[in-house]
Amino acid sequence: MNFFRGVMGGQAAGPQPSGAETIQKLCDRVASSTLLEDRRDAVRALKSLSKKYRLEVATQAMDHLINILQTDRSDSEILGYALDTLYNIICNDEEEEQDESEDEAAQKQADDLGAQFTNKFIQDPEHVTLLLTLLEEFDFHVRWPGVKLLTAILKNQGPQVQGIILVSPMGVSRLMDLLADSREVIRNDGLLLLQQLTKSNAAIQKIVAFENAFERLLDIITEEGSSDGGIVVEDCLLLLLNLLKNNSSNQNFFKEGSYIQRMKPWFEVGDDNSGWSAQKVTNLHLMLQLVRVMVSPVNSPGATASCQKSMYQCGLLQQLCTILMATGVPADILTETINTVSEVIRGSQVNQDYFASVNAPSNPPRPAIVVLLMSMVNERQPFVLRCAVLYCFQCFLYKNQKGQGEIVATLLPSTIDANSISAGQLLCGGLFSADSLSNWCAAVALAHALQDNLTQKEQLLRVQLATSLGKPPVSLLQQCTNILSQGSKVQTRVGLLMLLCTWISNCPIAVTHFLHNHENVPFLTAQISENLGEDERLVQGLCALLLGICIYYNDNSLENYTKEKLKQLIEKRIGKENFVEKLGFITKHELYSRAAQKPQPVFPSPEQMLFDHEFTKLVKELEGVITKAVHKSSEEEKKEEEVKKTLEQHDNIVTQYKELIREQDSQIQELKEQVTSASSQNEQLQTTITQQLSQIQQHKDQYNILKLKLGKDNQSQPNSQGDGSQVNGLQTEELTQLREEVEELRKQHTLLETQLSEKDAIINALRSEAPQTAESSAGGLDNTDLLKELEALRGQIQSQSAEIGQLQTERQELLRTADAVSCDAFPGSDGLLDAAKMHELESRLAAQATEAERLKSSSESRAELEQQLASATSTVAILQTEKAKLQTEVKESKKEQDDLLMLLADQDQKIHGLKQRLKDLGETVDDEDDLDARDQTDDDDEEDEDED
């Protein structure tokens, strides 16, 4: 600062240097000083002069300041001074002091300074990249001025700076890190920076959203107190609106991330709603706008329906309805809440049904729809609130035929309840009240109850109104035409004409009812044919539209008002060209295009409330067809009908051909699928053939190895009992099992001998007791019985002996059969094992027979007969058991042999099939005769070995 004092102080008597000279010397000092302290003092001096001498500092010092940012990165203090200086010369927030005598050109030049200096700064994109790099510095004196400077640059030249940041590596990610800064000042200014960065740039909005911006912003809103928070909550909500508005990708990401559910706590208001702060009103207003962005009618129908479903499921719609029916809510919040509920329920049947079930907390409870309609037809309510209620009613009836039927039903005579106020009564009251705005709103609301619903249009024809005492009731249709003919205000007549056009369009019965009153057509022709002022031109156009609808949808049921007669009437009274010109007055009206833009009725004043959005669609649809219908003659109509019939015939032919083409396409598709499946099957078969060939080769190798092993075992141990690993194809485990079975049979034989000795002891005891029992008289009777029993036992023994002989015969036959089958099936198979088992069983059976003969020969007395009887009985039981075992084993042997035969047959069939495939594929395959010769040679060798 010594240099600064020397320059600014100087000698008192000398001339004082100007600001430009001082700045020039400071710039020279910044550029030429080698000491960091001198450069720092010079930059600090430039900072202090940058507000008063903004233009001079910007023109002379900007390049030097940028050079400081590039070269003196190590000193945070000088970086902070340089960034603050650049911010002062670029930012337009500070108003410069100017004399009143300055002209407008100088004022405009001063206003454009920020944009000019910003353009100079961003001429080199590397300057913006340098600034992004400095934002990575954690030092407060560098990071905070850098955030403010980048925010000011974005305000002045947003699109260009956005493009530079977008192509900068990790540019957006660096800025997103500001939201995680623990210093609230930097975080809050970072929010302002991101607001400027995300304006009208979908690409940056997507990047910011996928950098987890939604999670961070919602966390900040929760930490700051949601709707009760301060300006930080407002900044977060503004940034969320930037990210979501007109960005379907971010909206889908917001919904899929379950962030809609986190919005519900924002709208939890208490019972005491008095004393809302201005900041809370602002925050809640932005929150409601955020909900509307997600369900806006301009979004895609699928995305809107999905968000509406999520809002109902998480309870957000219920919370909004609670605010809607609460007391003490500010008027602007209530209006925005009504608009929000309107778009949440628009076109969603589930949400519309829920809204229909909401009741206001009154005594008695009334439906929310009725309470809202009471506000709409009340002229003392604010205009914006009445518009919001009308929009809510329109959204409730949009694509809701059930709701339309419920509204129309409240007008029918059978459903009117004199003790309660219904929606139909309120609409009729508003339709015929003295307030023109109520007339228009009620007419449009009733028209929406008839939109695209032919049934309700016909039902509404039944409505009868009592005009005054002593006079018969008149229909609602007639009453509307009566009021129309009385010449009321333009707004009232426009509303009634829109209702009538909507009512009779696409409804021939309603057209007939309208034409049945002979005063209606002359009134319409008179209105159209007159030359009235600018205000009445719109009414003339709507009258022309109504008369055109009567022509287009006429079913010629009334002779006086057929299509042809009405067209003749137009040609005589009005003129076709004049009629078409008057019809075009509707679309040429300035308020028509405004109403056609979006469904919500937004008007700057009640007098400009003339057109409804849905009605503009109807006009666009009918204007052309009515013009054609008026210009057509009867001959042209006949020709057109013939052409229609011809076209229908052609359409039928085309439809037939289309069906034929569809069938052929389906057949071609099926054939393609068959070809694909056949190709895949062919590949699978090729793979299977390869696998089978490898398996055949493996089987051949195994077969040759087994033959070699079998030959060696037969040579070394021709009479072995099977101690080796294989004997004639019999495995060691099977031999062990047979030994165990033989050992078990031996144990059974020992057990039988033990039982036989016990029987002998019993017989000896009976012999000793026989003399004593013979002395009694009762003994004789017992002996007689015993003799009878002995005779019976002898017969049983003889029959059992015969059975034993028969069993032996059968066993011999089974053995011969088994040996024959075993020899024919496969050499070295399990047949030898069965023969060994049979031999063992035969020896046991012979031993048992010998034992039986011994018992027979020793039976000389009654005691011997009894002993023989006991032994024979046991023998018979044993033989029956053995017989059963033998039969079981024979069956098992047969089953095993059958399985072996089937296995061999299947293997032969597979080998034959594989050989055939190999031959088809061109491979060389050995003939079966060679294989049979080899097998015969092997069989002869094995027979010779068996004979040896």
Secondary structure, DSSP 4 states (H G I P E B T S, - for coil): -HHHHHHHH--TTSPPPPHHHHHHHHHHHHHH--SHHHHHHHHHHHHHHTTTTHHHHHHHHHHHHHHHHHH-TT-HHHHHHHHHHHHHHH--SSPPP--TT--HHHHHHHHTHHHHHHHHHTTSHHHHHHHHHHTT---HHHHHHHHHHHHHHHHHSHHHHHHHHHHSTTHHHHHHGGGG-SSHHHHHHHHHHHHHHTTT-HHHHHHHIIIIIHHHHHHHHHHTTGGG--HHHHHHHHHHHHHHTT-HHHHHHHHHTT-SGGGGGGG---S---S--HHHHHHHHHHHHHHHHHT-TTS-HHHHHHHHHHHHHTTHHHHHHHHHH-SS--HHHHHHHHHHHHHHHTT-HHHHHHHHH-EES-SS-EEHHHHHHHHHT-TTS-HHHHHHHHHHHHHHHTT-HHHHHHHHHTTSGGG--TTS--HHHHHHHHHTSS-HHHHHHHHHHHHHHHTT-HHHHHHHTT-EE--STTS--EEHHHHHHHHHHTT--HHHHHHHHHHHHHHHTT-HHHHHHHHHSTTHHHHHHHHHHS---HHHHHHHHHHHHHHHHHHHT--S-SGGG-HHHHHHHHHHHT-HHHHHHHHTHHHHSHHHHHHTT-SS---SSGGG----HHHHHHHHHHHHHHHHHHH--HHHHHHHHHHHHHHHHHHHHHHHHHHHHHHHHHHHHHHHHHHHHHHHHHHHHHHHHHHHHHHHHHHHHHHHHHHHHHHHHHHH-TT--S-SSEETTEEHHHHHHHHHHHHHHHHHHHHHHHHHHHHHHHHHHHHHHHHHHHHSHHHHHHHHHHHHHHHHHHHHHHHHHHHHHHHHHHHHHHHHHHHHHHHHH-TTSTHHHHHHHHHHHHHHHHHHHHHHHHHHHT--SHHHHHHHHHHHHHHHHHHHHHHHHHHHHHHHHHHHHHHHHHHHHHHHHHHHHHHHHHHHTT-----HHHHHHHHHHHHHHHHHHHH-
